[in-house]
Amino acid sequence: MWTVIYIAPTARVADMIKSKLTEEGFLVKCRPINMSKQQFEILVPSGELEEVQEVLNLILHP
């Protein structure tokens, strides 16, 4: 089961987050949720949620 961990405000931000999480070894999906605002959901398997949240926090707040 996939869980949304972040809503990126742009495709560029979504791609950056997906790339960094993938480099850390996580499975990641991105999907558009509002094309008029260009928002994207970042999804990960629910079993990896806690680990991904720690890494995501380091990505967003270095």
VENNORUR-V781516 format. One line per field, one symbol per residue. psi: psi as a letter, one per 30 degrees, with the letter a starting at -180 (. if undefined). burial: # if it has 24 or more other ideal C-beta (glycine too) atoms within 12 Angstrom, else .. A space follows every 50 residues. Layout:
psi = ???
burial = ???
This chain:
psi = kkkkfkjkfleeeeeeeeeeeeefglkkkkkkfjfffhkkkkklkffgee eeeeeeeeefi.
burial = ...###.#.....#..##.##....#.###.........#####...... .#..##..#...
